[in-house]
């Protein structure tokens, strides 16, 4: 899961502008269009479009439910002008979230390394259930399916790269008609990357592989293209749309965007942060349970300054003040760390941790040998020590997807016949979203707070007794909830 956020692009752009300005006697290029996020105070004023126009901007996207507007402008003074509008709480450049690349990116992973090629799947097999250690644990070897598989009326929104609606394990549960795209220039929510299909399968696959709720409905709210990032307004729009559509659960396996609050706004209430807060609260007030991955940085989310050294060492960027990982640290979301197959005491080597963690979900890793070597020296190269079978197996598009340095194409190029072994908190979060979906199927009257409490109370208490920074209340387990619920 981990790409650099658009901040790098912003820095590059600024440096380039300085160089161009220094070249005297040369014709200046046409001003480049920039995108901005505007957070208004309360409801949008009636004259917001006119005010934006007068400041030199154009309205691109409006999310009236949460008072958020995306605008564009070629005027370098637009931001300073529009901030003079007393109706605006906060305004700033649009920032992009990125799907995080695989955790092995820390050790300079290159596609086609030996251990990945050794993993094979028999295309003629009737089932891959024996390879789904994660589902065995979540469901108590499938016993939860005998109690409740979810139902078609319970919808889990997958805010991600889209879904392969034709996949044999998903076609009966994936809602093509209700799915939407928020990516400009696209017209559908079909998955061109792979990530979203893997996530959707973890929730509701029903074929060679099984999801937590094989009768749940998954619906795509596409905010990522085949490559590249998702602007904050697209994500905000998708959250609000899913809530308006009446989904029961939202899954956001989105990380890789580090929010440096003190860098972009004096008060730490940037437009992007305001948008995220408002959208999540809007969804919760609509009765939607929101689940998010904690991120793959191996960082302590309790320490607001911990990311400072991380950004310096990893990206060469000096940041001032604390940073936050979002959406993991947005109030109201269920934040999920990643557990592994072989340990009840430690989480996956890449997983973020801290008091923000509610529960863990089985997101997999490369096995105990790799873990030992990595923890001794995180910068070492242990690619030939990886065992992909410790990762999690789920659905993957049955057609070619992605390109370039796309995280998921690094692990599946069609040789696995529509399935892929992936690991990361992106794979952990949908397991918890699936648990939330089945709980809502069993108890449609539950509020988001009740669903979250049920997930925490039924978790297997890994790690230290009680809540701890690694697992939160433990590893989520749908069988525990259903079995205890049956006794009531």
C-alpha positions in Angstrom: 0.0 0.0 0.0 2.4 3.4 0.1 2.9 6.1 -2.4 4.1 9.6 -1.8 1.3 12.1 -1.5 0.7 14.9 -3.8 2.8 17.1 -1.5 5.8 15.9 -3.4 4.2 17.0 -6.7 3.4 20.4 -5.1 7.1 20.8 -4.0 8.3 19.8 -7.4 5.9 22.2 -9.1 7.1 25.1 -6.8 10.7 24.3 -7.5 10.1 24.2 -11.2 8.3 27.5 -11.1 11.3 29.1 -9.4 13.6 27.8 -12.1 11.4 29.1 -14.9 11.3 32.5 -13.2 15.1 32.6 -13.1 15.5 32.1 -16.8 15.3 35.7 -17.9 14.6 36.6 -21.5 12.5 33.4 -22.1 8.8 33.4 -22.8 6.8 32.3 -19.8 4.6 29.2 -20.2 0.8 29.6 -20.0 -0.4 29.6 -16.3 -1.2 26.1 -15.2 -4.7 25.3 -13.8 -4.7 24.5 -10.1 -7.4 22.9 -8.1 -8.6 24.2 -4.7 -10.8 22.9 -1.9 -13.1 25.4 -0.2 -14.8 24.6 3.1 -17.7 27.0 3.8 -19.1 27.9 7.2 -22.3 25.8 7.5 -24.5 25.8 4.4 -23.3 27.2 1.1 -24.2 30.8 0.6 -26.4 31.6 -2.4 -23.7 33.6 -4.1 -20.8 31.2 -3.7 -20.3 30.6 -7.5 -20.3 34.3 -8.2 -17.8 35.0 -5.4 -15.5 32.2 -6.7 -15.7 33.7 -10.2 -14.9 37.1 -9.0 -11.8 35.7 -7.3 -10.7 34.3 -10.6 -11.9 30.7 -10.2 -14.3 28.2 -11.7 -16.6 25.8 -9.7 -15.6 22.2 -10.5 -17.5 20.1 -7.9 -20.1 20.9 -5.3 -20.9 18.8 -2.2 -23.7 20.9 -0.6 -24.5 18.5 2.2 -21.1 19.3 3.9 -20.5 22.8 2.5 -17.5 21.8 0.4 -16.7 23.1 -3.1 -13.8 22.2 -5.5 -12.7 25.1 -7.6 -10.0 25.6 -10.2 -8.1 28.7 -11.3 -5.1 29.7 -13.4 -4.7 32.8 -11.3 -1.8 32.5 -8.8 -3.6 34.9 -6.5 -6.9 33.0 -6.4 -6.3 31.4 -3.0 -5.5 34.7 -1.3 -8.5 36.4 -2.9 -11.0 33.7 -2.1 -9.9 33.5 1.5 -11.2 37.0 2.0 -14.7 35.6 1.6 -16.1 35.7 5.2 -18.4 32.7 4.4 -15.3 30.4 4.0 -13.9 28.6 7.0 -10.9 27.3 5.3 -9.4 27.0 1.8 -6.3 25.4 0.3 -4.9 23.5 -2.6 -6.4 20.2 -3.4 -4.4 17.3 -2.0 -4.3 13.8 -3.4 -4.6 10.5 -1.6 -2.8 7.6 -3.1 -3.2 3.9 -2.7 -0.1 2.8 -0.8 2.2 0.5 -2.6 3.0 -2.9 -1.1 4.9 -2.9 2.2 7.9 -4.5 0.6 8.5 -1.3 -1.2 10.5 -0.3 1.8 13.1 -2.9 0.6 13.1 -1.9 -3.0 10.7 -4.6 -4.3 11.0 -5.4 -8.0 8.3 -7.4 -9.8 8.9 -11.1 -10.7 11.1 -12.1 -7.7 11.4 -15.8 -7.1 9.1 -16.5 -4.2 6.2 -14.7 -5.8 6.6 -16.9 -8.9 6.6 -20.1 -6.8 3.0 -19.4 -5.7 0.6 -21.2 -8.0 -3.1 -21.7 -8.1 -4.8 -24.6 -9.9 -7.3 -22.9 -12.3 -9.3 -26.2 -12.4 -9.8 -26.4 -8.6 -13.4 -26.0 -7.4 -12.3 -24.1 -4.3 -9.4 -22.2 -2.8 -10.9 -22.3 0.7 -8.0 -24.3 2.1 -5.7 -21.3 1.2 -7.8 -18.7 3.1 -6.3 -18.9 6.6 -7.7 -15.4 7.2 -11.3 -16.4 6.6 -10.9 -19.6 8.6 -10.0 -17.5 11.6 -12.6 -14.8 11.1 -15.4 -17.4 10.6 -14.2 -20.2 12.9 -13.5 -22.5 9.9 -16.7 -21.4 8.2 -19.1 -22.0 11.1 -20.3 -18.4 11.0 -21.7 -19.0 7.5 -24.1 -21.5 9.1 -25.4 -18.7 11.4 -25.5 -15.7 9.1 -23.9 -15.0 5.7 -25.3 -11.5 5.4 -28.0 -10.6 3.0 -28.5 -8.8 -0.3 -30.2 -5.8 1.4 -27.1 -5.0 3.4 -24.7 -3.0 1.3 -21.0 -2.3 1.9 -19.6 0.6 0.0 -16.1 0.1 -1.3 -14.5 3.5 -1.8 -11.6 2.4 -3.9 -10.5 1.6 -7.5 -13.8 0.0 -8.5 -14.8 -3.7 -8.8 -14.7 -6.4 -11.5 -18.4 -6.9 -11.7 -18.0 -9.9 -14.1 -15.8 -11.9 -11.7 -17.4 -15.3 -11.0 -17.0 -14.9 -7.3 -18.5 -11.4 -7.2 -21.0 -11.1 -10.0 -24.0 -12.1 -7.9 -23.1 -9.8 -5.0 -21.6 -6.7 -6.8 -24.1 -4.0 -7.5 -23.1 -2.7 -10.9 -26.2 -0.6 -11.4 -25.8 1.3 -8.1 -22.0 1.8 -8.4 -20.6 5.2 -9.2 -17.3 6.8 -10.3 -16.0 10.1 -9.0 -12.9 10.2 -11.2 -13.1 12.9 -13.9 -13.0 11.5 -17.4 -14.4 8.1 -16.4 -17.9 6.9 -16.9 -18.1 3.7 -14.9 -16.9 2.0 -11.7 -15.2 -1.0 -13.3 -11.8 -1.7 -11.7 -8.8 -0.9 -13.8 -6.3 -1.4 -11.0 -7.1 -4.5 -9.0 -7.0 -3.2 -5.5 -10.8 -2.6 -5.2 -11.7 -6.1 -6.5 -9.4 -7.7 -3.9 -11.1 -5.6 -1.2 -14.6 -6.4 -2.4 -13.8 -10.1 -2.4 -12.6 -10.0 1.2 -16.1 -8.7 2.1 -18.5 -10.6 -0.1 -16.9 -13.1 -2.4 -18.9 -16.3 -2.9 -17.1 -18.8 -5.1 -13.7 -20.3 -5.1 -12.8 -17.8 -2.4 -15.2 -16.6 0.3 -15.6 -13.3 1.9 -16.7 -12.6 5.5 -20.3 -12.2 4.3 -20.8 -14.2 1.1 -24.4 -12.9 0.8 -23.6 -9.3 1.4 -23.9 -6.7 -1.4 -20.8 -4.7 -2.4 -21.1 -1.5 -4.3 -18.2 0.4 -5.9 -17.6 4.1 -5.3 -14.6 4.6 -7.5 -12.2 7.4 -6.6 -9.0 6.0 -8.1 -8.1 5.4 -11.7 -5.8 2.7 -13.0 -2.8 4.7 -11.7 -2.5 8.0 -9.8 -4.2 9.5 -6.9 -7.6 10.6 -5.7 -8.3 14.3 -4.9 -9.8 14.9 -1.5 -13.0 16.3 -3.1 -13.6 13.0 -4.9 -13.3 11.0 -1.7 -15.5 13.5 0.2 -18.1 13.3 -2.6 -18.0 9.5 -2.5 -18.5 9.3 1.2 -21.5 11.6 1.1 -23.0 9.8 -2.0 -22.7 6.4 -0.3 -24.4 7.8 2.8 -27.2 9.3 0.7 -27.6 6.0 -1.1 -28.3 4.3 2.2 -25.4 1.9 2.5 -24.9 0.2 5.8 -21.0 0.2 5.9 -18.3 2.1 4.1 -14.8 0.6 3.7 -11.9 2.9 3.0 -8.6 1.0 2.4 -7.0 4.3 1.8 -3.6 5.3 3.2 -0.5 6.9 2.0 -1.7 10.5 2.4 -0.1 12.0 5.5 -1.9 15.0 6.7 0.5 17.7 8.0 -2.0 19.9 9.7 0.3 22.6 10.9 2.0 22.9 7.5 -1.1 23.9 5.5 -3.1 26.0 7.9 -2.2 28.1 10.9 -5.0 26.6 13.0 -4.7 23.0 11.7 -8.2 23.1 10.2 -7.3 22.9 6.6 -10.1 22.5 4.0 -9.1 18.9 3.4 -9.3 18.0 7.0 -12.6 19.8 7.4 -14.0 18.0 4.4 -13.0 14.6 5.8 -14.4 15.3 9.2 -17.7 16.6 7.9 -18.1 13.7 5.4 -17.5 11.0 8.0 -19.8 12.7 10.5 -22.4 13.1 7.8 -22.2 9.3 7.1 -22.4 8.4 10.7 -25.4 10.6 11.3 -27.0 8.7 8.4 -26.4 5.5 10.2 -23.4 4.3 8.2 -20.5 2.5 9.9 -17.2 3.7 8.5 -14.1 1.4 8.5 -10.6 2.6 7.6 -7.1 1.0 7.3 -4.4 2.3 9.7 -1.7 2.6 7.1 1.5 0.7 6.3 4.3 2.9 7.8 5.2 0.9 10.9 4.6 4.1 12.8 3.1 4.9 16.2 0.0 6.9 15.6 0.1 8.1 19.2 3.1 10.2 18.5 2.2 13.3 16.4 5.8 14.1 15.7 6.9 10.5 14.8 6.2 11.1 11.2 8.6 14.1 11.0 11.7 11.9 11.1 9.9 9.3 8.9 9.2 11.9 6.2 12.8 13.2 6.4 14.4 9.8 6.2 12.0 8.4 3.5 11.3 11.3 1.3 13.8 14.0 2.3 11.0 16.4 3.3 11.2 18.6 6.4 7.8 19.1 7.9 7.0 21.5 10.7 4.7 20.5 13.5 2.7 17.2 13.9 1.3 15.0 11.1 -1.7 12.7 11.0 -2.6 9.6 9.0 -6.0 9.9 7.4 -8.6 8.6 7.3 -7.3 6.4 10.1 -7.2 9.2 12.6 -10.5 10.8 11.6 -12.9 10.7 14.6 -15.7 8.2 14.2 -14.1 5.7 11.9 -13.3 2.1 13.0 -9.5 2.1 12.6 -7.9 -1.3 11.7 -4.4 -2.6 12.2 -3.1 -5.7 10.4 -2.6 -9.0 12.1 -0.9 -12.1 10.6 -1.3 -15.8 10.5 1.5 -16.9 12.8 1.5 -14.6 15.8 -1.0 -13.7 18.5 1.5 -11.3 20.1 2.6 -9.0 17.3 1.0 -7.4 14.3 2.3 -7.4 10.8 5.7 -5.7 10.3 4.3 -2.8 8.2 1.2 -2.0 10.2 0.7 1.3 12.0 -0.4 1.1 15.6 -1.4 3.2 18.6 -4.4 4.2 20.7 -6.4 5.0 17.5 -6.6 1.3 16.7 -10.0 -0.2 17.4 -9.3 -3.7 16.3 -7.1 -5.7 14.0 -8.0 -7.6 10.9 -6.0 -10.4 9.2 -4.1 -8.6 6.5 -1.2 -11.0 6.3 2.5 -10.6 5.8 5.5 -12.5 4.4 5.9 -15.1 7.2 7.9 -15.3 10.4 11.4 -15.5 8.9 10.9 -12.3 6.8 9.4 -10.6 9.9 12.4 -11.5 12.0 14.9 -10.2 9.5 12.9 -7.0 8.8 12.6 -6.1 12.4 16.4 -6.6 12.9 17.1 -4.3 9.9 14.1 -2.6 8.1 16.4 -1.4 5.3 17.7 -4.9 4.5 16.8 -6.9 1.3 15.0 -10.1 2.2 12.9 -10.5 -0.9 13.9 -14.1 -1.4 12.8 -14.9 2.2 9.1 -14.0 1.5 6.4 -16.6 1.6 3.3 -15.3 -0.2 1.0 -18.0 1.3 1.1 -15.9 4.6 -0.6 -13.1 2.7 -4.3 -13.1 2.0 -5.9 -14.6 -1.1 -8.9 -12.8 -2.6 -10.5 -11.9 -6.0 -8.6 -10.0 -8.6 -9.8 -8.7 -12.0 -10.1 -11.5 -14.6 -9.0 -9.0 -17.3 -5.7 -7.0 -17.6 -5.5 -4.0 -15.3 -3.1 -1.3 -14.1 0.3 -0.5 -15.4 3.6 1.0 -14.5 4.3 0.7 -10.8 0.8 -0.3 -9.9 1.0 -2.1 -6.5 -1.4 -4.9 -7.4 0.0 -5.7 -10.8 3.3 -6.4 -9.1 1.7 -9.5 -7.6 -0.7 -10.8 -10.2 -0.3 -10.6 -13.9 -3.0 -13.1 -14.8 -1.1 -16.2 -13.9 -3.3 -16.7 -10.9 -6.5 -16.7 -12.9 -8.5 -13.9 -11.3 -7.1 -14.2 -7.8 -4.2 -12.6 -6.0 -2.2 -12.9 -2.7 -1.8 -9.4 -1.2 -1.0 -8.1 2.2 -1.4 -4.7 3.9 -3.8 -2.8 6.1 -5.8 -2.4 2.9 -6.5 -6.1 3.2 -7.2 -5.9 6.9 -9.9 -3.2 6.9 -12.3 -5.0 4.6 -12.4 -8.0 6.8 -13.7 -5.7 9.6 -16.1 -4.0 7.1 -17.4 -7.5 6.3 -17.9 -8.2 10.0 -19.7 -4.9 10.3 -21.9 -5.8 7.3 -22.9 -9.2 8.8 -23.7 -7.6 12.2 -25.9 -5.1 10.4 -27.6 -7.9 8.5 -28.3 -9.6 11.8 -29.3 -6.3 13.5 -30.4 -3.6 11.0 -31.5 -1.5 13.9 -27.9 -1.1 15.3 -26.4 2.4 15.1 -22.7 2.8 14.0 -21.7 3.1 17.7 -23.5 -0.2 18.5 -21.8 -1.9 15.5 -18.4 -0.6 16.6 -19.0 -1.8 20.1 -20.1 -5.2 18.9 -17.0 -5.6 16.8 -14.7 -4.7 19.7 -16.6 -6.9 22.2 -16.5 -10.0 20.0 -12.8 -9.6 19.0 -10.3 -12.3 20.0 -8.0 -10.7 22.6 -4.6 -11.0 21.0 -1.6 -9.2 22.5 -1.7 -7.9 26.0 -4.8 -8.6 28.0 -7.4 -5.9 27.2 -7.0 -3.1 24.8 -3.5 -2.5 23.5 -1.9 -0.2 20.9 -1.2 -3.1 18.5 -4.5 -4.9 18.3 -6.9 -2.5 19.9 -9.5 -4.8 21.5 -8.2 -7.7 19.5 -8.7 -9.4 16.1 -12.2 -9.0 14.7 -14.2 -12.3 14.6 -17.7 -12.6 13.2 -18.3 -16.1 14.6 -17.8 -14.9 18.1 -20.4 -12.2 17.6 -23.0 -14.5 16.0 -22.5 -17.3 18.5 -22.9 -15.0 21.4 -25.8 -13.2 19.8 -27.6 -16.5 19.3 -27.4 -17.2 23.1 -29.2 -14.0 23.9 
